[in-house]
Amino acid sequence: MIGQDWELLGSPNARDLGGLVGADGRRVRAGRLIRSAALGRLVDEDLPVFDRLGVTCVVDLRGGPEAEVAPADRLPGDPRVVHLPVYDPTHPLFTYVSALLLGHDLSGYGELARQGTPGAMAAIYRWFVTGESARAGFAGAVRLAAESPNLPLLFHCSAGKDRTGWLAVVLLTLLGVDAEAVRADYLLTNERTASLQEVLLEAMARRHPGLDVAAVRPVLQVRPEYLDAAYDEVARVYGSFDRYLRDGLGITGELRDTLRENLLV
């Protein structure tokens, strides 16, 4: 968020990845890669701000069932929208997060709470690394980001923290950003959404007396152990992040070089 001078009230976690130091000491170009939550909650005051960002391409990582029950994205400027669903219909966490954000009934998710949501979150992050739709979606997003006509590019999921967060990790790592800075961007989500988390928890507690807030909170947060679960899975399955990029996502050295040429200054 270095140098960012804008905000979206309806998506407080939206931020520009520009300014981070990448390969050869070059910085990520400002205003070219933007991460966000789903854009259906943008308020009227956000629309001219979004328009000024000049977004050309929006990558939506949500699955169909998530997008169908959520407010339609508000997209001034008519950018191209590409749906690359990173979604596992057999795992309840995806719909659980959507239900939380939309204030829907949570009574059908008791088993998830009993299993332990921190563990379930870590399992999803491991799936990001190995899941077929996850690898296809993240790889497709990288290819789009490497093509100049798609820039500025904005990518989002529902909450803008997990799938969006891992895609940011992949892109920033490809751009040569230091691992510590990549982790800091990932964890910045908690700071940016702290107030929103409390509002959501209070609202859900009112709607569902007896709700176990301690079980819900981990789903609204990002945590170091979630990111570490993905990194550990990368090491277990591929041996290194470079091999994950090459063998898991099919990212060639040529594509990485193109990405850096277009996104580093």
Sine and cosine of phi, psi and omega as CSV:
sin_phi,cos_phi,sin_psi,cos_psi,sin_omega,cos_omega
0.00,0.00,0.31,0.95,-0.01,-1.00
-0.89,0.46,0.82,-0.57,0.08,-1.00
0.98,0.18,0.03,1.00,-0.02,-1.00
-0.94,0.34,0.75,-0.66,-0.02,-1.00
-0.82,-0.57,0.49,0.87,0.02,-1.00
-0.62,-0.78,0.27,-0.96,0.11,-0.99
-0.47,-0.88,0.43,-0.90,0.09,-1.00
-0.92,-0.40,0.92,-0.40,-0.07,-1.00
-0.87,0.49,-0.58,0.82,-0.02,-1.00
-0.99,0.12,-0.06,1.00,0.05,-1.00
-0.57,-0.82,0.97,0.25,-0.14,-0.99
-0.89,0.46,-0.31,0.95,0.00,-1.00
-1.00,0.00,0.01,1.00,0.01,-1.00
-0.92,0.39,0.73,-0.68,0.00,-1.00
-0.36,-0.93,0.45,-0.90,0.03,-1.00
-1.00,0.10,0.74,-0.68,0.05,-1.00
-1.00,0.09,0.01,1.00,-0.01,-1.00
-0.90,0.43,0.52,-0.85,0.07,-1.00
0.98,-0.19,-0.36,0.93,0.02,-1.00
-0.93,0.36,0.61,-0.79,-0.05,-1.00
-0.99,0.16,0.81,-0.59,-0.02,-1.00
-0.92,-0.40,-0.54,-0.84,-0.08,-1.00
-0.87,0.49,0.63,-0.78,0.07,-1.00
0.86,0.52,0.42,0.91,0.02,-1.00
0.97,0.23,0.05,1.00,0.04,-1.00
-0.98,0.18,0.44,-0.90,-0.05,-1.00
-0.97,-0.23,0.49,-0.87,0.10,-0.99
-0.90,0.44,0.76,-0.65,-0.03,-1.00
-0.87,0.48,0.70,-0.71,0.04,-1.00
-0.94,0.35,0.58,-0.82,0.12,-0.99
0.95,0.30,0.32,0.95,-0.03,-1.00
-0.93,-0.38,-0.57,0.82,0.04,-1.00
-0.84,-0.55,0.86,-0.50,-0.04,-1.00
-0.79,-0.61,0.76,-0.65,0.06,-1.00
-0.96,-0.29,0.51,-0.86,-0.11,-0.99
-0.34,-0.94,0.23,-0.97,0.28,-0.96
-0.99,0.13,0.09,-1.00,0.07,-1.00
-0.81,0.58,0.54,-0.84,-0.20,-0.98
-0.99,-0.15,0.20,0.98,-0.01,-1.00
-0.96,0.27,-0.22,0.98,-0.01,-1.00
-0.98,-0.22,0.17,0.98,0.08,-1.00
-0.87,0.50,0.66,-0.75,0.04,-1.00
-1.00,-0.07,0.18,-0.98,-0.07,-1.00
-0.83,0.55,-0.60,0.80,-0.02,-1.00
-0.91,0.41,-0.36,0.93,0.00,-1.00
-0.98,0.22,-0.42,0.91,-0.18,-0.98
-0.89,0.45,-0.71,0.70,0.06,-1.00
-0.92,0.40,-0.50,0.86,0.05,-1.00
-0.91,0.42,-0.74,0.67,0.02,-1.00
-0.87,0.49,-0.67,0.75,-0.01,-1.00
-0.86,0.50,-0.65,0.76,-0.01,-1.00
-0.93,0.38,-0.41,0.91,0.04,-1.00
-0.91,0.41,-0.39,0.92,0.07,-1.00
0.91,0.41,0.54,0.84,-0.05,-1.00
-0.86,0.50,0.79,-0.61,0.00,-1.00
-1.00,-0.08,-0.60,0.80,-0.08,-1.00
-0.71,-0.71,0.72,-0.69,0.08,-1.00
-0.91,-0.42,0.84,-0.55,0.07,-1.00
-0.98,-0.18,0.87,-0.50,-0.02,-1.00
-0.96,-0.29,0.92,-0.40,-0.07,-1.00
-1.00,-0.01,0.06,1.00,-0.04,-1.00
-0.97,0.25,0.48,-0.88,0.17,-0.98
-0.98,0.20,0.32,-0.95,-0.02,-1.00
-0.81,0.59,-0.74,0.67,-0.01,-1.00
-0.87,0.50,-0.56,0.83,0.04,-1.00
-0.93,0.38,-0.74,0.67,-0.06,-1.00
-0.92,0.40,-0.56,0.83,-0.07,-1.00
-0.91,0.41,-0.54,0.84,-0.05,-1.00
-1.00,-0.07,-0.08,1.00,-0.05,-1.00
-0.99,-0.15,0.38,-0.93,0.10,-1.00
-0.87,0.50,0.59,-0.81,0.00,-1.00
-0.89,0.45,0.64,-0.77,0.05,-1.00
-0.84,0.54,0.67,-0.74,0.09,-1.00
-1.00,-0.08,0.92,-0.39,-0.18,-0.98
-0.79,-0.62,0.98,0.20,0.11,-0.99
-0.90,0.44,0.54,-0.84,0.00,-1.00
1.00,-0.03,-0.13,0.99,0.09,-1.00
0.81,0.58,0.81,0.59,0.05,-1.00
-0.94,0.35,0.35,-0.94,0.12,-0.99
-0.93,0.38,0.71,-0.71,0.03,-1.00
-0.91,-0.42,0.81,-0.59,0.02,-1.00
-0.88,-0.47,0.85,-0.53,0.02,-1.00
-1.00,-0.06,0.88,-0.48,0.05,-1.00
-0.81,-0.59,0.98,0.18,-0.15,-0.99
-0.91,0.42,0.88,-0.47,0.18,-0.98
-0.97,-0.23,1.00,-0.05,-0.26,-0.97
-0.43,-0.90,0.75,-0.66,0.05,-1.00
-0.90,-0.43,0.97,-0.25,-0.07,-1.00
-0.90,0.43,-0.26,0.97,-0.01,-1.00
-1.00,0.07,-0.16,0.99,-0.04,-1.00
-0.96,-0.29,0.83,-0.56,-0.10,-1.00
-0.95,0.32,-0.24,0.97,-0.08,-1.00
-0.89,0.46,-0.56,0.83,-0.04,-1.00
-0.89,0.45,-0.74,0.67,0.01,-1.00
-0.96,0.27,-0.45,0.89,0.03,-1.00
-0.90,0.44,-0.71,0.70,0.03,-1.00
-0.88,0.48,-0.69,0.72,0.03,-1.00
-0.87,0.49,-0.68,0.74,0.00,-1.00
-0.89,0.46,-0.65,0.76,0.04,-1.00
-0.87,0.49,-0.75,0.66,-0.07,-1.00
-0.91,0.42,-0.53,0.85,-0.07,-1.00
-1.00,-0.10,-0.04,1.00,0.01,-1.00
0.96,0.29,0.46,0.89,-0.04,-1.00
-1.00,0.09,0.12,-0.99,-0.03,-1.00
-0.89,0.45,0.75,-0.67,0.01,-1.00
-0.95,-0.30,0.14,0.99,-0.13,-0.99
-0.91,0.42,-0.36,0.93,-0.04,-1.00
-1.00,0.07,0.11,0.99,-0.11,-0.99
-0.91,-0.42,0.41,0.91,-0.04,-1.00
-0.87,0.49,-0.62,0.78,-0.02,-1.00
-0.90,0.44,-0.60,0.80,0.04,-1.00
-0.88,0.48,-0.70,0.72,0.02,-1.00
-0.89,0.45,-0.63,0.78,-0.01,-1.00
-0.92,0.38,-0.54,0.84,0.02,-1.00
-0.93,0.36,-0.45,0.89,-0.04,-1.00
0.98,-0.20,0.95,-0.32,-0.09,-1.00
-0.93,0.38,-0.56,0.83,0.07,-1.00
-0.87,0.50,-0.66,0.75,0.04,-1.00
-0.91,0.41,-0.62,0.78,0.03,-1.00
-0.91,0.40,-0.62,0.79,0.05,-1.00
-0.90,0.44,-0.70,0.72,0.02,-1.00
-0.88,0.48,-0.61,0.79,0.01,-1.00
-0.90,0.44,-0.63,0.78,0.03,-1.00
-0.90,0.44,-0.65,0.76,0.01,-1.00
-0.91,0.41,-0.58,0.82,0.10,-1.00
-0.91,0.41,-0.61,0.79,0.04,-1.00
-0.91,0.42,-0.54,0.84,0.08,-1.00
-0.79,0.61,-0.57,0.82,-0.09,-1.00
-0.99,0.16,-0.57,0.82,-0.14,-0.99
-0.92,-0.38,-0.38,0.92,-0.07,-1.00
-0.88,0.47,0.65,-0.76,-0.06,-1.00
-0.88,0.48,-0.75,0.66,-0.01,-1.00
-0.93,0.36,-0.49,0.87,0.04,-1.00
-0.91,0.42,-0.75,0.66,-0.02,-1.00
-0.90,0.44,-0.64,0.77,0.01,-1.00
-0.91,0.41,-0.68,0.73,-0.04,-1.00
-0.92,0.38,-0.72,0.69,-0.01,-1.00
-0.92,0.40,-0.64,0.77,0.03,-1.00
-0.90,0.44,-0.67,0.74,0.02,-1.00
-0.89,0.46,-0.62,0.79,0.01,-1.00
-0.92,0.40,-0.64,0.77,0.04,-1.00
-0.88,0.47,-0.69,0.73,-0.01,-1.00
-0.89,0.46,-0.64,0.77,0.05,-1.00
-0.90,0.44,-0.67,0.75,-0.03,-1.00
-0.92,0.40,-0.39,0.92,-0.01,-1.00
-0.99,0.14,-0.14,0.99,-0.05,-1.00
-0.98,-0.20,0.89,-0.47,-0.08,-1.00
-0.79,0.62,-0.64,0.77,-0.02,-1.00
-0.88,0.47,-0.28,0.96,0.00,-1.00
-1.00,-0.02,0.03,1.00,-0.04,-1.00
-0.98,-0.20,0.63,-0.77,-0.04,1.00
-0.91,0.41,0.61,-0.80,0.00,-1.00
-0.89,-0.46,0.73,-0.68,0.07,-1.00
-0.91,-0.42,0.71,-0.70,0.04,-1.00
-0.82,-0.58,0.60,-0.80,-0.04,-1.00
-0.44,-0.90,0.33,-0.95,0.19,-0.98
-0.85,-0.52,-0.70,-0.71,0.06,-1.00
-1.00,0.07,-0.88,0.48,-0.04,-1.00
-1.00,0.01,-0.25,0.97,0.03,-1.00
0.96,0.29,0.51,0.86,-0.08,-1.00
-0.76,-0.65,-0.57,0.82,-0.11,-0.99
-0.98,-0.17,-0.94,0.34,0.08,-1.00
-0.88,0.47,-0.69,0.73,0.07,-1.00
-0.88,0.48,-0.66,0.75,0.00,-1.00
-0.90,0.43,-0.67,0.74,0.00,-1.00
-0.94,0.35,-0.60,0.80,0.07,-1.00
-0.89,0.45,-0.62,0.78,0.07,-1.00
-0.89,0.46,-0.65,0.76,0.06,-1.00
-0.85,0.52,-0.73,0.69,-0.02,-1.00
-0.88,0.47,-0.75,0.66,-0.04,-1.00
-0.90,0.44,-0.72,0.69,-0.04,-1.00
-0.92,0.39,-0.58,0.81,0.06,-1.00
-0.91,0.41,-0.67,0.74,0.07,-1.00
-0.87,0.50,-0.56,0.83,0.00,-1.00
-0.99,0.16,-0.02,1.00,0.07,-1.00
1.00,0.08,0.28,0.96,0.02,-1.00
-0.94,0.34,0.66,-0.75,-0.01,-1.00
-0.84,0.54,0.62,-0.79,-0.06,-1.00
-0.85,0.53,-0.58,0.82,0.01,-1.00
-0.91,0.41,-0.65,0.76,0.03,-1.00
-0.94,0.35,-0.58,0.82,0.07,-1.00
-0.89,0.46,-0.71,0.70,0.01,-1.00
-0.90,0.43,-0.63,0.78,-0.01,-1.00
-0.90,0.44,-0.65,0.76,0.05,-1.00
-0.90,0.44,-0.68,0.73,0.02,-1.00
-0.85,0.53,-0.74,0.67,-0.07,-1.00
-0.97,0.24,-0.29,0.96,0.03,-1.00
-0.86,0.52,-0.41,0.91,0.02,-1.00
-0.81,0.59,-0.65,0.76,-0.02,-1.00
-0.88,0.47,-0.66,0.75,0.03,-1.00
-0.91,0.41,-0.67,0.75,-0.06,-1.00
-0.94,0.33,-0.44,0.90,-0.11,-0.99
-0.91,-0.42,0.19,0.98,-0.07,-1.00
-0.83,0.56,-0.74,0.67,-0.02,-1.00
-0.91,0.42,-0.67,0.74,0.01,-1.00
-0.89,0.46,-0.65,0.76,0.03,-1.00
-0.85,0.53,-0.71,0.70,-0.03,-1.00
-0.92,0.39,-0.63,0.78,0.05,-1.00
-0.88,0.48,-0.72,0.70,0.00,-1.00
-0.89,0.45,-0.68,0.73,-0.02,-1.00
-0.91,0.42,-0.67,0.74,0.02,-1.00
-0.90,0.43,-0.67,0.75,0.00,-1.00
-0.90,0.43,-0.68,0.73,0.00,-1.00
-0.92,0.38,-0.59,0.81,0.02,-1.00
-0.91,0.42,-0.59,0.81,0.05,-1.00
-0.93,0.37,-0.65,0.76,-0.03,-1.00
-0.96,0.28,-0.51,0.86,-0.10,-1.00
-0.79,-0.62,0.99,0.16,0.04,-1.00
-0.82,0.58,0.69,-0.72,-0.04,-1.00
1.00,0.02,0.00,1.00,0.03,-1.00
-0.85,0.52,0.72,-0.70,0.04,-1.00
-0.99,0.14,1.00,-0.05,-0.05,-1.00
-0.87,0.49,-0.56,0.83,0.00,-1.00
-0.90,0.44,-0.46,0.89,0.03,-1.00
-0.99,0.14,-0.45,0.89,-0.05,-1.00
-0.99,0.13,-0.62,0.78,-0.12,-0.99
-0.80,0.60,-0.69,0.73,-0.02,-1.00
-0.87,0.50,-0.40,0.92,0.00,-1.00
-0.98,0.21,-0.41,0.91,-0.01,-1.00
-1.00,0.01,-0.18,0.98,-0.08,-1.00
-0.96,-0.28,0.26,-0.97,0.33,-0.94
-0.95,-0.30,0.54,-0.84,-0.04,-1.00
-0.67,-0.75,0.52,-0.86,0.02,-1.00
-0.81,0.58,-0.60,0.80,-0.06,-1.00
-0.93,0.36,-0.42,0.91,0.08,-1.00
-0.92,0.38,-0.77,0.64,0.01,-1.00
-0.88,0.48,-0.66,0.75,0.00,-1.00
-0.90,0.43,-0.53,0.85,0.05,-1.00
-0.88,0.47,-0.65,0.76,0.04,-1.00
-0.92,0.39,-0.71,0.71,0.03,-1.00
-0.87,0.50,-0.67,0.74,0.01,-1.00
-0.89,0.45,-0.61,0.79,0.02,-1.00
-0.93,0.36,-0.61,0.79,0.10,-1.00
-0.84,0.54,-0.75,0.66,-0.01,-1.00
-0.90,0.43,-0.64,0.76,-0.04,-1.00
-0.92,0.40,-0.71,0.71,-0.13,-0.99
-1.00,0.05,-0.64,0.77,-0.14,-0.99
-0.92,-0.39,-0.31,0.95,0.01,-1.00
1.00,-0.03,-0.52,0.85,0.00,-1.00
-0.35,-0.94,0.30,-0.95,0.01,-1.00
-0.93,0.37,-0.59,0.81,0.03,-1.00
-0.87,0.50,-0.66,0.75,0.01,-1.00
-0.95,0.31,-0.54,0.84,0.12,-0.99
-0.87,0.49,-0.71,0.70,0.01,-1.00
-0.88,0.47,-0.67,0.74,-0.06,-1.00
-0.97,0.24,-0.79,0.61,-0.14,-0.99
-1.00,0.01,-0.54,0.84,-0.02,-1.00
-0.99,0.11,-0.65,0.76,-0.06,-1.00
-0.95,-0.30,-0.18,0.98,0.01,-1.00
0.95,0.32,0.46,0.89,-0.01,-1.00
-1.00,0.08,0.91,-0.41,-0.01,-1.00
-0.99,0.12,0.28,-0.96,0.09,-1.00
-0.87,0.49,-0.57,0.82,0.02,-1.00
-0.90,0.43,-0.68,0.73,0.02,-1.00
-0.91,0.42,-0.66,0.75,0.05,-1.00
-0.87,0.50,-0.68,0.73,-0.01,-1.00
-0.90,0.43,-0.63,0.78,0.04,-1.00
-0.90,0.44,-0.68,0.74,0.03,-1.00
-0.85,0.52,-0.71,0.70,-0.01,-1.00
-0.92,0.39,-0.61,0.79,0.01,-1.00
-0.89,0.46,-0.63,0.78,-0.07,-1.00
-1.00,0.10,-0.37,0.93,-0.17,-0.99
-0.87,-0.50,-0.05,1.00,0.06,-1.00
-0.92,-0.40,0.56,-0.83,-0.02,-1.00
-0.76,-0.65,0.00,0.00,0.00,0.00
